[in-house]
Each structure stands twice: as structure tokens, then as C-alpha cells.
Amino acid sequence: GRRTRLLKGLPATSTVEENSAAGVSVYDFNVTVSPLASEGVAILPTIVNSNPLTEAFDIESKGGLEFRVFTTGSPILDYETMPKSFDLQIFVEDTTGRTDLNILTIRVTDQNEHPVFRGNMAIETVTIFVLEGTPPECIYRVDAADPENAKLKYSLLPATVPFLIRESGAIFSTKEFDYEKDPHCYFLNITVTDLDGLNSTKTVKINIININDERPYFTTKQRIYRIPEEQSLGTVVANITAKDPDDEDSFSRLFYSIQSSHRYISINPATGVLQVTRRIDRDALPLRLHPNISLIVRVEDSPSSGHTSEMEITITVDDINDNPPECNPSAFRKEASENTTPGTFLVDLRNYCKDIDVDSSNNQFSFTGLSGFGSNNFALESTVSGRLVMTGTIDLENPANPGVEVYTLTVRVQDIVHPNYSSKYPFHISFDIIYIYIRIKPVNEFFPVFSNLSYVFSVSEVTKVGSNIGRVHAIDKDWPPTVITYSIVAGAGTRDYTNIFWISPTKGDVRILARLDYETTQKHIFTVQASDQEKSTTASVTVNVLEVNDEEPVCSPNFYSLQIPVSLAVGTNINGFRIECKDRDSDPRSFRYFISEGNENSHFIFSPSAGSNTSRLILASRFDYESGVDTNWIYSLHVYITDDNLLPARDKTTHLIKTGTVTLSIRVIPNPTTATTTTPGFTVVTKRENLYSASAWYVPFIITLGSLLLLGLLGYLGLLLLTWLRTHCTPAGKTHGTPLINAPEKKPKKEVVLTMTKLNTVFDGEARDPVTGRMYEFNTRSGARRWKKSHEPLQPVLALQVTSSATESSGQGTGRAEAPSLKEPSEKKKELTVATQPTAKPSAGQSETLGQAELRLQKKKEESENRVLSSPA
């Protein structure tokens, strides 16, 4: 909307008095609207904000477009505690969207207020208590204040009371009060007035408290009382009474108490009645020595700080026959060995029994009523003495004996004089019961006896350690049956194990602690002992070990690596390899051999496959790598040797079968060949010479340095040869001065270029040639091999291999021979070649030595018409 002046009379400033009631008008203003605002005001004038925030003001309509600002009364304006000025922002909007916002400032003015009381007097009537006999003093201080902090004046009404108030507000008493003569209560009106005459009034109540100034006195004259012992709790012994002169006209409020602390008697603090509070036993200390109870009874007219009076009361306790004879202990435990002589003294009960009644007429007793199972074996000498003796002989092993080990006897101990029965003690007991437990101590008369003189147990050698293999048992004729413990006292051990067997000390079960081995020991004999802690006996135990097939075939070698040529003939015993097997618990004819894993295409078998403790590895079928039937060059064979060859087929599922294993690693080596190239013109013969092993670190350095020097020398010789050819050789055609005539084409001669490559070859394998039976060494990566002398051990050595592969001559072999060849057709350089026929290839499985290769080449040099240019590497 558009901002315009719609609030007429604003901004403005107005005032209002503090403590104004709700609805008091503060300021009036009008609202002017545009002529286009047909409906007048859209939003009535509203206080949208105030500074500081307050809800003490609001706006209401006076009719039409007139409005007024008034007080809400919540909160009530207070000049002393609230802000002195408020800025009200008033907002209005007409129906055309025009708005106006202006500020009305309201200032709060101060007015004189009534003084106010503070503290307890502000909320209730204060009550003050003053004791009679208290001298004049300040008894209370009035707390009041004026909102305008004006000085206040205090006054007190009525003026006739014995109190005054000072300018500080302190109220003082003006006399010493007497409760019996003066009023017991005063009401004072306290008025506080400010300088303008405004005042406030509160009432103060003053109570005068009575005090005790007279001593109470006893009205009971009797001082000595007599009662029998064992009175029930709560029994009244005496009723003590007293009076207080201060309470002659009212009920006396006296308090009774016993000054000397006593545990038997108590007094009712309000009535003075003496009662029994706990058991009174004349026969127990201290009453046994001093039967009189002395009490100091006090009467007091106030619970504390009052006047008191005291008197002594004596209570005499009389003895009654209330205690039966007592025996300590009340139960006796005695021992007597079996076969004890009759008349043997056991116990004197008189030494352990007594009657604690004080009067001698009440503490006489006798022993009677001996009873209990087997009491006929015992007797009391007299009713007065209390001596118990044996009258018969007890033999626990005698079949006529009831077999009782402990006899339980009872004896009745009773007062001779009748108890003092009366209506107060109808259930009084005047006797005691003694329990006597006599244990017949057995005598160890018999030795333990084993059920067998010797024990024989048969145990399989594969029985698990800890298994129970049998039980020994012994009995003892003594009664009651004694506990027999078992132990191994001899044997039960070998050289390797101290204890092979264990016996349960309580049950006699025999268990094995170590694995049994029939092949080592077929029988164990040891001695067991049965003991009843005093006597012992022994028995022999024989353990026969039953043979079980629990040993695996053990074959030698159990791991082996073999190298065979790819062209090895079928049926050949591979490298003469064979295994020899042993089994400690099986016949040599019980072995079966079969290859479980790694025998792809079934190239290998063992012969014989069963019935012998030795077997050879045989090639069963040829290798075929050219057609792709075979792709694996390394075979890892897992050979199983079982000992079930002699078992019938029906028993193989029930009998224990053991299996041994042998692992063989077989590497198939391709046959080395010497191939002659069919390229017209020359044949490349490549030699590889093994010069060093991997451990000779200095050899590569020497070879590299020698190769560099050799290449330099060859380059220099080539340069001299080229110069000589240019000088002495004239091109054909220029010699006779005539053009060249086409001559009949001659068949090109085959040339042999000899290249020498020095290889770093390590011979890491060994095999036997199946034809000649000679041993040779080979490299598993390149296939290079050499024959081994009969006295030479297997170790990395230098070897030579000759190959005739055009592919290799174009690779690393020709790469080293191109430098000395230096064939340049443009200059028609004369080439020195060796005209040879294709050389014979070495037979399969054989290789040429370095001397054989050099002799063959020398022979070709002599037959050739041209010189041979070679480059010794």
C-alpha cells in the first residue's frame, strides 16, 4: 500500500498516573481515510510494538473513526519499579491499501502511596510470646517502608497497655508480668504514617506464658514391695502418685521417671505405675547374689527445667522352683571298641548336671529312665551317682548282633522336690532329658580279599586313551564295610611311558593312559593293591593287546622328482624308479598301488599293481602334444598304497584299512633336435655353449668384456679385408673391355654360417636314458642337456648343445653372427663359405659334445673349395 497520513493527532505525548486502574483513558486520536475508501478502515489501529515491551495499554473504538488508548491493568503501572516512559507504535490501514504508522509516547507520573508492612506482618497477624517474670525488654521489631522512601512514624494503640513503640519500630514491654495476676493476652494496633498523612495499620498479639514456681510432692507412703520371680511382662508392682501445688485448680501435668537405670522395672511417665518389663530370674546374676531391686522414682512438673521431687522404692524378689536340672552338654558322645569287657565305665553324668535354683530345697535331682535301642547293653549304677557302665559284649561281625554302630540312649534327670505348681505356672517343666550317643568303634580284624586271584583283560591296540578296559573288586569282612582304595603298586609302565594304566582309587576301574602297540608289546602285567587304610592285599592284572591293522604302509622314497624325454618308449620303467613299502602289521603281499591324482590321460602305471612290497613306475602310453591330446608337461602324481589286497571283498567294508602315500613329480622334456634349413644358399648351424653357473658372478663380467674386445677386433679385420678387395679385385667386364655375356645360370651352393652363442645354463635336473641306461643332466627351462660321467656328481656344470633351427638362427644366434659376415652384394664382396651337404642329425635323446662338433666342421672345411670365415665367440 501507499504510505499516507491516516492517524490524526499522532505522533503525540501523553501521561498517566501510576497505579491507574484498568480502563483509564490515556490518549484520544482520529483516523482519516481516503475518499476512495468506501468501507473505511481495513485494519483497525493496533499497537504493533512498544518500547519497552508491555501489555499495559490497548486501543478501542469510541465510535466512527475515533479511538482511544487506555490502560489494561495487567500489569499495574508502578512508577518505582517499572519504566517511566513507553513508546507505542500504532498501525492502521484503510480499504484502499493505504497505511500509516506513528508513535504515541506515554509517560508514567508518580503519586504518593500508603506505607506498607514487610516481613511476617505483611501477610498475617504476628503472635509474640512473653514468659512471666521476664524484665522489660524489646520483644519485637516492626518492619515497614514507604514506596516514595519518605520517613515514617510509628504509633501504638491502645495506650493503656504496658507496651510502647519507638521511632525505629521496636516494641518494648514496660513491666515484669505475673501470669497469675495479669491478663494472659494483649492485642496491639500498630500504625505507620508517612509525611503526607497516609498510613497503614496491623495487629500484633502478645501471649503471656505461665512458668512453674512450685515443687510437686508424692502422695504414696509405701516404700518396700515383694514379688516372686518369673512374673509375666506387664505385671503391676506399685502405683506411685504425686501432686503439684501450681495445678490445684486444674489437672496436674506431672511426669514420672526412674533415675537409676534398671532393666526389670519401668514406670508409666503419665500415671506413675511401676510394671515388670522383662523376665525377673532370681537364679541368675545379679539377683542370685542380691535379690533386692532399688529404684529412685522422680516426679517432675515439667518435661525439662521444672521442679522435681524424688523417693526410693525397694522391690524384693522371692525364689520359686522354676528350673529343672540342666546338663551341659545335654548330649554326650562316647566311643567303645567292639569286644569291650562288660563293666567298663563310660561316663559320670553327675559331673555335668546341676539345678540352678537358689534355695537348696529346689535344686535336688535324680537320674532315672535309661532307655533306647540296645539299652540292655548298658546300665546306671544308681539313681544318685549317674555313672553309666557297659553290661554286655558287642561284636559287630557276629550275625546275632543287630549291626548297630551307634546306640542312642536317653536318661531322665528330675527334681526330687515337687515343683511349686500354682495358677501362675501351670506349664512349668521340672526335669531334663540327656541324650547319650555311644559309638561302637569297629576293630579292623580282616584283610581285603579280591574277587579273583588274578585278572586278565584283552584290549585292542587301537583302543582310545582314557578308555575303561576292566574292573577289579575286593571286599572286606569287617563291619561296617570299610572303604577300600585301589592302586597300582608295580608294573604298568614301559621304557617310553612311566604309567600306561590307571586305576580308579574308589571303584577299581582300569583305564589306559597311553596308546597300546601290539607291534611293540603284546602283553602287560602289573600288580594292583586293595587297602582299607590299615591292611592291604594284592592281585595280578594281565592285559593282552589284540592286534589290529593300525599301521600305515611306509614307502621309500615317499617323494621323488623325475625327468623323462617326450619320446620315451611305452612300457619303459621310468628312470628305473621303484618304491619299496613296509608295514609293521601287514604281509608284503597285502599292498595295492594306484595313482589317485595327477595321472592325466593315464600315462603312468605301477607294476606290479598289487601283491608285492616293491613296484616300478611304468610309462603306459605315449605322449601326444602335437595333436593337442596332451598339454601338461609336468605331472604331480599322488600314489596311494593300501594294505587290503589279501582281504576278501566282503571284509573290506568292515576291516580297518590303512593307506600310505607317495608323491612323484614328473617333468616331460622335449627331445633336442638339430634342424637343417632348406633355404637355398646357406645353412645356419647354431651352437650354444654353457659357460658358467648362476653362482659364478664374475663370469658375465668377463664374457661381456671379452665380447666387446672381440667385436672391435672383428670390425678392424673387416675393414682391412674390404680395402684389400677393392685393391686386387677388378669388376668383370672391365677386364677385357667388353660387356659381360650372360653365362649359363649356375646352381647356387649351399653355405654354412656357423654362429656361436654363449648361454648361461644351469643344469638343475637329472635323468636316465631309457636306451643306453646312461645318466644325463638337463636344464628344465631350455631343455639343454649333457651326458654325465659315471663318477661325476649331479651339480651345475658347463655344457654344449647344438641346434639347427632356422628360427633360432634368425633370432639370437644370427643376431650375433651378422657382424662378422658383412655381406654387401653391391660391392660384390667375396664370401668365404663352406660348401657342404646337410649334416646328419644326432639321434633322439643324444647331443653332440663340443669336440664332436668341431671335428665335423673341420672335415667340412677340408672338403670345401672356399675358405670358411667363422667367428669364435
Secondary structure, 3 states (H helix, E strand, C coil): CCECCCEECCCEEEEEECCCCCCCEEEEEEECCCCCCCCCEEEEEEEEEEECCCCCEEEEEEECCEEEEEECCCCCCCCCCCCCEEEEEEEEEECCCCEEEEEEEEEEECCCCCCEECHHHHCCCEEEEEECCCCCCEEEECCEECCCCCCCEEEEECCCCCEEECCCCEEEECCCCCCCCCCCEEEEEEEEECCCCCEEEEEEEEEEECCCCCCCEECCCCCEEEEECCCCCCCEEEECCEECHHHCCCCCCCEEEECCCCCCEEECCCCCEEEECCCCCCCCCCCCCCCEEEEEEEEECCCCCCCEEEEEEEEEEECCCCCCCEECCCEEEEEEECCCCCCCEEEEHHHHEECCCCCHHHCCEEEEEEECCCHHHEEECCCCCCEEEECCCCCCCCCCCCCCCEEEEEEEEEECCCCCCCCCCCCCCCEEEEEEEEEEECCCCCCCEECCCEEEEEEECCCCCCCEEEECCEECCCCCCCCCEEEEEECCCCCCCCCCEEECCCCCEEEECCCCCCCCCCEEEEEEEEECCCCEEEEEEEEEEECCCCCCCEEECCEEEEEEECCCCCCCEEEEEEEEEECCCCCHHHCEEEEEECCHHHCEEEECCECCCEEEEEECCCCCCCCCCCCCCEEEEEEEEECCCCCCHHHCCCCCCCEEEEEEEEEEECCCCCCCCCCCCEEEEEEEEECCCCCCCHHHHHHHHHHHHHHHHHHHHHHHHHHHHHHHCCCCCCCCCCCCCCCCCCCCCCEEEEEEEEECCCCCEEEECCCCCCEEEECCCCCCEEECCCCCCCCCCCCEEEECCHHHHHHHHHHHHHHHHCCCHHHCCCCCCCECCCCCCCCCCCCCCHHHHHHHHHHHHHHCCCCCCCCCC
